Every structure is written in C-alpha cells, then in structure tokens.
Amino acid sequence: MATIVIRSDEANAAATALLFATRDHAVCLLGSPLGPGEHDFSFLGNQRTVTLRSVEDLAATGPRVGVVYAEGESVTSGIESVLQAGPLDLLVIVGGGISAAVEATESARSTGFDRSRILHVGGFIVRGNAASVKGEKQGVLASFLADGTPESVEELAKTTFPQISIGQGYAVALSSVNAMVHVPPMIFNAMNIERGEQIRFYVEGFGDSVARLIEYLDADRLRLGAALGVDLLPVGVLLDRYRGPEYQHDGSLREKVNAYPPYQSTKLPSTFSHRFLAHELRSTFAPMSALASSLGVDVPTIGAAVRMGEVLLGEDLQSEASVLAEKFLSLTEAKYFSGT
C-alpha cells in the first residue's frame, strides 16, 4: 500500500482521501474538509469508519504519492505543500487544463522534481464529499508530463489510481470535461445568476441551447487538437467513459447531463467569479483561444465564449492567456504529444 498526501480544499478531495483510506493506504489530507483522526461516512451507501493521518504519522518507507487539485486552486502552492510532507515517487495533478500542465512543469523546474514522475489527470476521479463517497469515475484521461517515466512509477500510478487511463501526453490539458459543461450554462444563465436564482445547474440550467453551445465549442477544440497533432475524444465520449456503464444514457447530450444522478443537487452559482466560469475560462478556453491564434486555427465559438466571459467577469483574460499559450506550445514542441 502507498502513502498518499493530498492537498486541496475541494469536497471531492475529501471523498478521495476517504476512498483511499478504505483501501488501506496511509492517507493525509492537507486542506480544510477533514483533519487527522477517525471519520465516519457513507461509502457507496454503507457506513464506514477510517483514519486519516497527520504528516507526522506518515511512514518514512514505501511508495509515496502526492495529489494536488488544480480545479481553481494554486498548483504551485499545492506542490510545495505535498513536497514539504516528504519525498515523492509520484506527483498527481488533478484537473486544471492547460494552466495546470504549465504550472506543474514550472514548479517541477523550480523544485528539481522529475517531470516524468508528474501525472496529469483530466478531472475529479471520486464523487462525493466529507460525509459521503458516492462513486468513482472510470477511464479518466491521464498522461505524464515528460517522457522517460520509470515502469515502476507507471505501475504505481495504475495500481493506486485504478480509475485512470494513461494515454497521449498533453491531451489531458485539452480535454477538460468540467470546462465544457460548466462555462456554457454560466453564460446562458447570466440573468439567473445575477438574480440569485436557486435552480439546479445541470437540470433547469442546462437546456438544448446550452448543449448546442457545447457541441460548437467541442468542434473548435477537436480542430485545435488536430492542428497540434493529437486526436482528442469528443466530449460526449468522455462523459460516457468517465461515468461508467451504470450511468450510460443513449439520449442527447442534454439528456445525458440532465439525467446524471450525481448532478441533481448542484445549484447555480451566485457569482460569475465562481470557478465554473472564472477558473474554466482562465485554465482552458482563454489559453485555447490564444493557442488557436498562434497556430492560425479557426475557433470562433471558443473565442466568443471567452469574450462573453470577459464581459461577465469585467476583466481582460487575453494577456495571461497569451503567456500560457506560448509556454504550452514550448512544452508540446519538446514532447510533441508522444504516446506513453
């Protein structure tokens, strides 16, 4: 079993920590949802009790894994925190799109951590919070941020995180399901957000027009991936893969989202600064727009979504996005989407 140090304040990170503890890993969560000690929670409908460790209680031997959530949280600070807890054999970055790949690479350079031991995972891999572990995603895209990953490290990744599917490098950065399903409802429900309407984000807030916008955004994304030399999976395929067979739905994209049980209780955010809009634009769509501009690729819907997001947020996203795009291009040129 591994020693796992997780840094995040996300509810899903708490569920992840509890899940790994049920598998007899020694788990330490650096974040606000849960502290060290015994915790009672619902595990897939059954009551369980597990113990989370403090940093001081972690064993000095055996494989060590660090997990940093990048969904609106600082990757740099997260990496610094898990490295302070002790040396790592594997560092996992969860979500964060293009910005996470760039920030993790820069942090590795500044700390001397081997990039070939950094695994970028496409999004949340466990559903739930500190009170309930509701389920695991399946087949979540993942890739190492450099070639030369030792076989022992890749095996550690696969055995510790059975939810992942390791594939082409940097494809993960261009395949954020969260960005695809979060930004369109935030734009099309702008008036409801301003009014503080407590509608369900993925149900009443997710109609056919939202689904059409996602399809146009996805067409732009796939075109950008092709220009970079990688075949990206369509968003509908990613949704089906991540959910697993028990949640498969043969209907339209809207129906797939509306009917998904874990989505039923999520409420529409009350501010545009919520990560559903601000983070997803900064981490994914704004850098994609800048990348497309550099490569001469036509992505009109992504560009329009970014501009609408700038209007709602009242700020410019292009300057930061251009820097991220330039740095990301340098990464892809060094590795150029080689397979693993």
KOLTOR-721237 format. One record per residue (C-alpha): residue in one letter; z, y, x. Coordinates in Angstrom, 3 decimals. Last residue first. Example, Ala and Ser with C-alpha at 12.3 -4.5 7.8 and 13.67 -1.06 7.14 Angstrom:
- aa  zz  yy  xx
- S  7.140  -1.060  13.670
- A  7.800  -4.500  12.300
END
This chain:
- aa  zz  yy  xx
- T  -23.361  6.645  3.132
- G  -26.637  8.407  2.448
- S  -27.875  11.442  4.359
- F  -27.911  14.622  2.297
- Y  -29.178  16.853  5.017
- K  -26.314  16.330  7.456
- A  -26.570  19.441  9.595
- E  -29.069  21.122  7.270
- T  -26.821  20.392  4.296
- L  -23.882  22.048  6.019
- S  -25.892  25.134  7.007
- L  -27.101  25.413  3.421
- F  -23.503  25.366  2.229
- K  -22.612  28.262  4.526
- E  -25.506  30.360  3.252
- A  -24.683  29.517  -0.362
- L  -21.021  30.426  0.096
- V  -21.936  33.810  1.589
- S  -24.377  34.502  -1.255
- A  -21.763  33.501  -3.824
- E  -19.218  35.986  -2.471
- S  -21.704  38.829  -2.800
- Q  -23.094  37.627  -6.147
- L  -19.957  37.389  -8.247
- D  -19.655  41.002  -9.366
- E  -16.898  41.819  -11.825
- G  -16.164  42.583  -15.461
- L  -15.242  38.995  -16.291
- L  -17.349  38.928  -19.462
- V  -20.241  40.818  -17.872
- E  -20.086  38.701  -14.718
- G  -20.133  35.562  -16.859
- M  -23.249  36.791  -18.629
- R  -24.893  37.316  -15.244
- V  -23.878  33.843  -14.063
- A  -25.180  32.260  -17.253
- A  -28.496  34.127  -16.910
- G  -28.962  32.981  -13.323
- I  -28.185  29.381  -14.271
- T  -30.707  29.676  -17.112
- P  -33.439  31.145  -14.908
- V  -33.245  28.572  -12.098
- D  -36.602  28.995  -10.296
- V  -36.368  27.725  -6.723
- G  -37.319  30.056  -3.855
- L  -34.930  28.373  -1.442
- S  -32.715  31.385  -0.807
- S  -32.790  32.354  -4.499
- A  -31.923  28.812  -5.512
- L  -28.931  28.815  -3.187
- A  -27.733  32.134  -4.647
- S  -27.971  30.757  -8.181
- M  -26.191  27.575  -7.115
- P  -23.447  29.668  -5.458
- A  -22.944  31.532  -8.785
- F  -23.015  28.301  -10.787
- T  -20.572  26.152  -8.830
- S  -17.344  27.467  -7.340
- R  -17.414  31.060  -8.541
- L  -18.771  30.298  -12.008
- E  -16.508  27.295  -12.526
- H  -13.473  29.251  -11.326
- A  -13.949  32.252  -13.623
- L  -15.107  30.385  -16.746
- F  -13.041  27.247  -17.379
- R  -10.640  28.529  -14.701
- H  -9.247  31.054  -17.170
- S  -10.099  34.676  -16.289
- F  -12.001  34.949  -19.580
- T  -8.707  34.857  -21.462
- S  -7.245  33.083  -24.489
- P  -8.508  29.621  -23.593
- L  -9.968  27.521  -26.443
- K  -7.594  24.649  -27.153
- T  -7.719  21.100  -25.795
- S  -6.415  18.634  -28.416
- Q  -9.495  16.501  -29.078
- Y  -10.922  16.213  -25.574
- P  -9.100  12.981  -24.641
- P  -10.653  11.280  -27.716
- Y  -14.357  12.024  -26.970
- A  -16.067  12.558  -30.345
- N  -17.076  16.209  -29.925
- V  -18.355  15.637  -26.369
- K  -20.648  12.689  -27.090
- E  -21.674  14.301  -30.372
- R  -22.775  17.468  -28.600
- L  -24.727  15.460  -26.031
- S  -26.463  13.585  -28.834
- G  -25.378  10.184  -30.081
- D  -25.064  6.812  -28.382
- H  -21.381  7.152  -27.525
- Q  -19.576  5.228  -24.797
- Y  -15.795  5.656  -24.757
- E  -14.672  2.067  -24.149
- P  -17.522  1.520  -21.676
- G  -16.294  4.007  -19.065
- R  -15.759  7.716  -19.384
- Y  -17.004  8.783  -15.952
- R  -20.280  6.916  -16.230
- D  -21.099  8.219  -19.717
- L  -20.436  11.836  -18.752
- L  -22.445  11.470  -15.544
- V  -25.412  10.068  -17.469
- G  -25.307  13.001  -19.881
- V  -25.087  15.466  -16.973
- P  -28.273  14.178  -15.387
- L  -27.824  12.367  -12.048
- L  -28.986  14.281  -8.992
- D  -31.892  13.108  -6.860
- V  -31.484  14.783  -3.462
- G  -33.931  16.552  -1.184
- L  -32.626  20.112  -1.373
- A  -35.523  21.191  -3.593
- A  -34.829  18.168  -5.792
- G  -31.214  19.282  -6.174
- L  -32.350  22.729  -7.309
- R  -34.622  21.209  -9.953
- L  -31.775  18.984  -11.175
- R  -29.518  22.025  -11.491
- D  -32.132  24.023  -13.417
- A  -32.637  21.141  -15.859
- D  -28.856  20.888  -16.176
- L  -28.527  24.526  -17.126
- Y  -31.161  24.014  -19.827
- E  -29.336  20.940  -21.165
- I  -26.003  22.753  -21.066
- L  -27.470  25.638  -23.071
- R  -28.730  23.164  -25.657
- A  -25.259  21.592  -25.948
- V  -23.687  25.003  -26.522
- S  -26.250  25.748  -29.225
- D  -25.522  22.379  -30.871
- G  -21.810  23.067  -31.162
- F  -18.767  23.014  -28.891
- G  -16.071  25.471  -29.954
- E  -15.179  23.551  -33.125
- V  -14.914  20.341  -31.072
- Y  -14.633  20.704  -27.293
- F  -12.539  23.899  -27.274
- R  -10.459  23.202  -30.363
- I  -9.886  26.496  -32.133
- Q  -6.833  28.670  -31.552
- E  -8.594  32.033  -31.967
- G  -7.223  34.649  -29.568
- R  -9.535  37.350  -30.890
- E  -11.085  37.960  -27.490
- I  -11.578  34.220  -27.024
- N  -13.214  33.932  -30.456
- M  -15.586  36.769  -29.527
- A  -16.588  35.043  -26.282
- N  -17.198  31.647  -27.905
- F  -20.794  31.319  -26.630
- I  -19.839  32.229  -23.063
- M  -16.725  30.054  -22.824
- P  -18.520  27.176  -24.565
- P  -21.329  27.357  -21.948
- V  -18.957  27.541  -18.918
- H  -16.776  24.497  -19.535
- V  -19.090  21.505  -20.065
- M  -21.374  22.032  -17.057
- A  -18.667  23.348  -14.730
- N  -16.453  20.359  -15.508
- V  -19.304  17.924  -14.869
- S  -19.622  19.281  -11.339
- S  -22.631  17.593  -9.757
- L  -23.924  19.937  -7.038
- A  -20.906  19.577  -4.733
- V  -20.913  15.824  -5.352
- A  -24.483  15.524  -4.044
- Y  -23.011  16.793  -0.760
- G  -23.337  13.393  0.947
- Q  -25.032  10.691  -1.041
- G  -22.861  7.963  -2.506
- I  -19.310  6.679  -2.873
- S  -18.420  5.548  -6.401
- I  -14.839  6.357  -7.346
- Q  -12.297  4.971  -9.838
- P  -10.975  2.313  -7.448
- F  -9.235  5.086  -5.484
- T  -6.810  3.439  -3.062
- T  -9.027  0.410  -2.420
- K  -12.262  2.379  -2.100
- A  -10.815  5.158  0.038
- L  -9.018  2.737  2.382
- E  -12.279  0.790  2.730
- E  -14.080  3.996  3.711
- V  -11.334  4.722  6.231
- S  -11.507  1.217  7.742
- E  -15.288  1.451  7.972
- P  -14.947  4.564  10.122
- T  -16.751  7.633  8.688
- G  -19.553  8.557  11.084
- D  -21.397  11.037  8.903
- A  -19.752  14.145  7.545
- L  -18.377  15.485  4.256
- F  -17.724  12.044  2.786
- S  -19.024  11.418  -0.714
- A  -17.687  10.840  -4.216
- L  -19.127  10.502  -7.714
- V  -16.718  9.198  -10.357
- G  -17.644  5.628  -11.315
- Q  -14.792  5.325  -13.788
- K  -12.288  7.747  -15.255
- E  -8.756  6.538  -15.654
- G  -6.541  6.589  -18.711
- K  -3.862  8.274  -20.792
- V  -1.067  8.716  -18.248
- S  1.558  10.519  -20.307
- A  4.506  12.850  -19.851
- A  3.576  14.551  -16.565
- N  -0.047  14.934  -17.658
- G  -3.048  12.846  -18.661
- R  -6.469  11.644  -17.635
- V  -6.958  10.319  -14.111
- I  -10.006  10.819  -11.862
- F  -10.387  14.581  -12.141
- G  -13.655  15.732  -10.604
- G  -16.513  15.015  -8.203
- V  -14.554  13.528  -5.314
- H  -15.085  14.960  -1.811
- L  -13.861  12.561  0.885
- I  -12.732  14.029  4.193
- R  -12.421  11.469  7.017
- S  -15.860  12.298  8.476
- R  -14.644  15.878  8.652
- D  -12.127  14.979  11.404
- F  -9.207  17.424  11.228
- G  -9.088  19.993  14.023
- T  -7.116  22.463  11.904
- S  -9.655  25.309  11.952
- R  -12.667  23.007  11.752
- A  -11.184  20.960  8.952
- S  -10.341  24.132  7.032
- E  -13.959  25.283  7.348
- T  -15.243  21.961  6.037
- A  -12.762  21.952  3.161
- E  -13.766  25.497  2.230
- V  -17.478  24.698  2.205
- A  -17.183  21.489  0.186
- A  -14.694  23.129  -2.190
- S  -16.946  26.166  -2.771
- I  -19.900  23.962  -3.691
- G  -18.091  22.141  -6.483
- G  -14.305  22.414  -6.803
- G  -13.458  18.849  -7.727
- V  -10.865  16.658  -5.980
- I  -10.670  16.871  -2.180
- V  -9.455  13.655  -0.557
- L  -8.148  13.502  3.026
- L  -7.963  10.096  4.703
- D  -6.029  8.801  7.728
- L  -3.538  11.641  7.535
- P  -0.870  12.982  9.886
- G  2.338  14.296  8.281
- A  3.685  16.475  5.464
- Q  2.300  19.569  7.196
- L  -1.163  18.091  6.743
- V  -0.631  17.933  2.979
- S  0.357  21.597  2.802
- E  -2.386  22.943  5.094
- I  -4.992  21.070  3.071
- G  -3.689  22.568  -0.164
- S  -3.604  26.083  1.262
- T  -7.237  25.787  2.358
- V  -8.365  24.204  -0.899
- S  -6.837  27.002  -2.950
- E  -6.543  26.041  -6.625
- G  -9.095  26.633  -9.393
- E  -10.104  22.978  -9.647
- A  -9.765  22.210  -5.925
- Y  -7.083  19.518  -6.104
- V  -5.930  18.263  -2.700
- V  -5.099  14.608  -2.034
- G  -3.734  13.402  1.307
- V  -3.775  9.711  2.237
- R  -1.623  7.901  4.777
- P  -2.156  4.312  5.923
- G  0.962  2.521  7.192
- T  3.912  3.865  9.194
- A  6.009  7.032  9.082
- A  7.459  6.217  5.680
- L  7.886  9.053  3.223
- D  11.440  9.968  2.261
- E  11.419  13.361  3.999
- V  8.313  14.421  2.081
- S  10.131  13.683  -1.171
- R  9.234  10.575  -3.102
- L  8.179  9.890  -6.690
- T  9.925  7.025  -8.452
- V  8.527  5.152  -11.426
- T  9.574  4.427  -15.000
- R  7.187  3.099  -17.619
- Q  6.799  3.277  -21.397
- N  3.631  1.730  -22.784
- G  0.746  3.610  -24.444
- L  -1.562  3.754  -21.447
- F  1.459  4.637  -19.286
- S  3.887  6.779  -21.267
- F  6.389  8.467  -19.006
- D  9.840  8.151  -17.469
- H  10.263  9.709  -14.032
- E  12.670  8.822  -11.231
- G  13.062  11.198  -8.318
- P  11.031  13.780  -6.411
- G  9.605  16.728  -8.350
- L  7.042  16.921  -11.135
- P  4.625  19.498  -12.583
- S  5.238  22.279  -9.985
- G  3.483  21.008  -6.891
- L  3.728  18.838  -3.799
- L  3.638  15.369  -5.317
- C  4.824  12.564  -3.014
- V  3.716  8.989  -3.669
- A  4.635  5.707  -1.943
- H  2.051  3.352  -3.432
- D  3.425  0.581  -5.639
- R  0.541  0.593  -8.117
- T  2.731  2.293  -10.741
- A  3.265  5.075  -8.164
- F  -0.490  5.649  -8.082
- L  -0.524  6.252  -11.828
- L  2.438  8.628  -11.667
- A  0.798  10.745  -8.960
- T  -2.481  10.851  -10.880
- A  -0.703  11.911  -14.070
- A  0.966  14.740  -12.152
- A  -2.405  15.705  -10.689
- N  -3.861  15.812  -14.207
- A  -1.289  18.454  -15.172
- E  -2.538  20.628  -12.316
- D  -0.046  22.269  -9.931
- S  -1.593  20.514  -6.956
- R  -0.899  18.967  -3.554
- I  -0.815  15.169  -3.473
- V  0.674  13.102  -0.622
- I  -0.114  9.381  -0.780
- T  1.481  6.703  1.404
- A  -0.629  3.595  1.071
- M  0.000  0.000  0.000
END
